[in-house]
Amino acid sequence: MDWFQRWPKDALIAVSSHFLGQYHIVSEDETKKQLIEMMGTVHDGVAENCTVYFQRFDYKCPGSLIIVIFVKSIFVFFIFQ
């Protein structure tokens, strides 16, 4: 697998689900599911729109998605503690 190729949206949602699925979020299950899907969709949208606006492929790997999830979880932790 070439890590620098564009990942399928379903794979990005699976990565998001793996990390956010175990994270306790005070909300309804449907809201948590929508948040997980949104994280993968936004990450996929960035890669897609980079090719439109910059006429080149932006090398986004799931590692950057994991970093975004990690930073946001730390932010949420400090707000609600």
QUIGICOR-V856885 format. One record per residue. N is the residue number from 1. RES is the residue in three letters. SS is DSSP state (helix for helix, strand for strand, loop for the rest). PHI is phi in whole degrees, 0 to 359 (999 if undefined). PSI is psi as a letter, one per 40 degrees, with the letter a starting at -180 (NA if undefined). Layout:
# QUIGICOR-V856885
N&RES&SS&PHI&PSI, N&RES&SS&PHI&PSI
This chain:
# QUIGICOR-V856885
1&MET&loop&999&h, 2&ASP&loop&269&h, 3&TRP&loop&293&e, 4&PHE&loop&263&e, 5&GLN&loop&280&i, 6&ARG&loop&295&h, 7&TRP&loop&278&i, 8&PRO&loop&296&i, 9&LYS&helix&301&d, 10&ASP&helix&298&d, 11&ALA&helix&292&d, 12&LEU&helix&294&d, 13&ILE&helix&294&d, 14&ALA&helix&295&d, 15&VAL&helix&297&d, 16&SER&helix&298&d, 17&SER&helix&296&d, 18&HIS&helix&299&d, 19&PHE&helix&275&d, 20&LEU&helix&276&e, 21&GLY&helix&296&d, 22&GLN&loop&270&e, 23&TYR&loop&273&h, 24&HIS&loop&283&h, 25&ILE&loop&238&h, 26&VAL&loop&279&g, 27&SER&loop&192&i, 28&GLU&loop&286&i, 29&ASP&helix&299&d, 30&GLU&helix&295&d, 31&THR&helix&295&d, 32&LYS&helix&295&d, 33&LYS&helix&297&d, 34&GLN&helix&294&d, 35&LEU&helix&296&d, 36&ILE&helix&298&d, 37&GLU&helix&294&d, 38&MET&helix&296&d, 39&MET&helix&299&d, 40&GLY&helix&292&d, 41&THR&helix&293&d, 42&VAL&helix&295&d, 43&HIS&helix&298&d, 44&ASP&helix&293&d, 45&GLY&helix&295&d, 46&VAL&helix&297&d, 47&ALA&helix&297&d, 48&GLU&helix&293&d, 49&ASN&helix&286&d, 50&CYS&helix&296&d, 51&THR&helix&290&d, 52&VAL&helix&285&d, 53&TYR&helix&278&d, 54&PHE&loop&257&e, 55&GLN&loop&52&f, 56&ARG&loop&206&i, 57&PHE&loop&278&h, 58&ASP&loop&264&h, 59&TYR&loop&282&g, 60&LYS&loop&251&h, 61&CYS&loop&243&i, 62&PRO&helix&300&d, 63&GLY&helix&300&d, 64&SER&helix&290&d, 65&LEU&helix&295&d, 66&ILE&helix&297&d, 67&ILE&helix&296&d, 68&VAL&helix&298&d, 69&ILE&helix&298&d, 70&PHE&helix&298&d, 71&VAL&helix&296&d, 72&LYS&helix&293&d, 73&SER&helix&292&d, 74&ILE&helix&295&d, 75&PHE&helix&300&d, 76&VAL&helix&296&d, 77&PHE&helix&302&d, 78&PHE&helix&286&d, 79&ILE&helix&289&d, 80&PHE&helix&264&e, 81&GLN&loop&259&NA
